[in-house]
Amino acid sequence: NWAAYSRFVGDVFGSALAAEGIFAFFLESGFLAVLVFGWDRVGPKMHLFSTLMVFLGSAFSAVWIVVANSWQQTPAGYHIVWQDVQGEMVPRAEVTSFWGMVFNPSSVDRLTHTLIGALVLGAFFVASVCSYYLLRNRHLDVARRCLSIALPSALLFTVLAAATGHDSAQKLVETQPAKLAAMEAHFHTSDEPTGLTLFGWPDSENETVHFAVKLPYLLSLMVYNDPVKPVPGMDQIPADERPPVWLPFQTFHLMVGLGTMMIGVAAFSCWFWYRGTFEQKRWLLWVVVLMPLAAMTANQAGWVTAEVGRQPWIVY
């Protein structure tokens, strides 16, 4: 599979991964040693600079790998050429516009959502460690100073994650309607406004969702900003081009549920921090300690949704 895939998209993937190597790997690897081993060997300004360079390098890595992955989801800036390989004519994608490939229809939304998801995890990781220090009455000055940054950052980035995720979902109805239908287990198109399924157990064989709890009009409102415009269902997709439904439905709803919970935890934490009572809320401190697990799970659930949702296609 990899050999055939590489032959088909090597021109596209190769340019993106080459850019990642040039812009990201050298930057990361060069300054990572200073960051990790330079505490007592360089001054604080140089150590801060190396930290920022490692951050930028990892962000550049995200840029190019998400661009390459987004091209698989919404390919652009290419054409198909046919070449003779051992007597067999095989297709190959060839870049016609590098920037058209980079700024394909989903790359900016998916990149911002991915980077913000990483920042959510980073903010909650710092808040988790510092909350544990408060619970154990250790390193209090450092913990309080870091929490004054981590908690507002967690609130900001969780809200931004919801906003970028919403924008990405609105694009799906145009670029990948089968994925959107799978994420919502929306099997049948009708002339009625489309409701949003909060949870349930999708059954692709019978094209229904068991134990479904629906909110009327909400999917139409979220996708089109119009509560009465119907959303196309899975019946609009040829049978052999439909993705699995159960897994992307569950992982998408898990991601959204955890994201909503994280917004609530971050908002409560910021409010009690502002009131000066955060340290007295030991139950909340323990909740914050566990939040990196929620952030990591939400990030991975989002990737499962994105990748399973484009099946059976490798390049959509």
Beta strands, then each sheet from edge to edge (+ up, - down):
strand 1: 78-85
strand 2: 88-95
strand 3: 196-203
strand 4: 208-215
sheet 1: 1+ 2-
sheet 2: 3+ 4-
end
